[in-house]
Amino acid sequence: MTEDKHRETTGRNPRLEAAYDELIKFERKENEFRRKDREERASELRLPLNEINIH
């Protein structure tokens, strides 16, 4: 019985790691998309992004 649980746990880890890696990739792409979108909107409105300080 212990051996079966061990197999289940080790079998899940690579899948969980793969899912976690995919989530990280997605978050990086999403952050990059948001940054580009923010820059595009700022340039359309002619806002100086570097000079704006949000508190």
C-alpha positions in Angstrom: 0.0 0.0 0.0 2.8 2.4 0.8 4.4 1.6 -2.5 1.3 2.5 -4.4 1.1 5.9 -2.7 4.7 6.5 -3.5 4.1 5.8 -7.2 1.1 8.1 -7.3 3.1 10.9 -5.7 6.1 10.6 -7.9 3.8 10.2 -11.0 2.1 13.5 -10.1 5.2 15.6 -9.5 6.4 15.9 -13.2 2.9 16.8 -14.2 2.6 19.4 -11.4 6.0 20.8 -12.4 5.0 21.0 -16.0 1.8 22.8 -15.1 3.7 25.2 -12.9 6.2 25.9 -15.7 3.3 26.6 -18.1 1.7 28.9 -15.6 5.0 30.8 -15.2 5.3 31.1 -19.0 1.8 32.4 -19.3 2.3 35.0 -16.5 5.4 36.3 -18.2 3.6 36.6 -21.5 0.7 38.3 -19.8 3.0 40.8 -18.1 4.8 41.6 -21.3 1.5 42.1 -23.1 0.3 44.5 -20.4 3.6 46.4 -20.5 3.4 46.8 -24.3 -0.3 47.8 -24.1 0.4 50.4 -21.4 3.3 51.8 -23.4 1.1 52.0 -26.6 -1.8 53.7 -24.8 0.6 56.2 -23.1 2.2 57.0 -26.5 -1.3 57.6 -28.0 -2.1 59.9 -25.2 1.4 61.3 -25.2 1.9 60.6 -21.5 5.5 60.4 -20.2 5.5 57.0 -18.4 8.9 57.5 -16.8 7.9 60.7 -15.1 4.7 59.5 -13.6 5.0 58.3 -9.9 2.1 56.4 -8.5 1.9 56.3 -4.7 
